[in-house]
Amino acid sequence: MHRLFVLILVPLFFVGPAASGAGAQTASTDRQAGNDESAANSTSAADYSGMYTFLREGEFVQITVEEQGKLRGFISRYGDLKSDRGAFLDQFIKQGSIDGQNLKFATDTVHGVWFDFQGTAARGPGKTVNDEGYYVLKGTLTQHSSDSNHKDEAKSRDVVFKSFPQDVSAPAKSKD
């Protein structure tokens, strides 16, 4: 009886780890494949939240992607009119949405001027989120202005807004 017990137990001992090792390898391979797939699809709409360049040095667009594709934020820019030239103006997004990479927004009117943007959000040339241009907003920006007679004048242009570095406290890389 003692020999029978040893004969049954010894083969189970050697088969058990081999079988569980194969299972672990399969699970590991499945996890790796899942990680590769999630890395490829890792840019969600929420990743595009942040600060982007605007038309001139010192101006910017701040966007926040919220649930169900809502887009909030504002544009901070210098005034162009005789009455506000050089003053910093904030124009809040009154309507904005994002669906995948497609986004659009319209701002409130400030001093007779408002903006519409329609375009896409995508990865840019930056290598990490700490580089300018890791994400870019590409599209058409229309600047509307209304004169004293409430006549609307619209000027459209193609634009590319680059994301600001997310960690502005990170030390700058030396360019040796």
Disulfide bonds with the S-S distance in Angstrom:
none
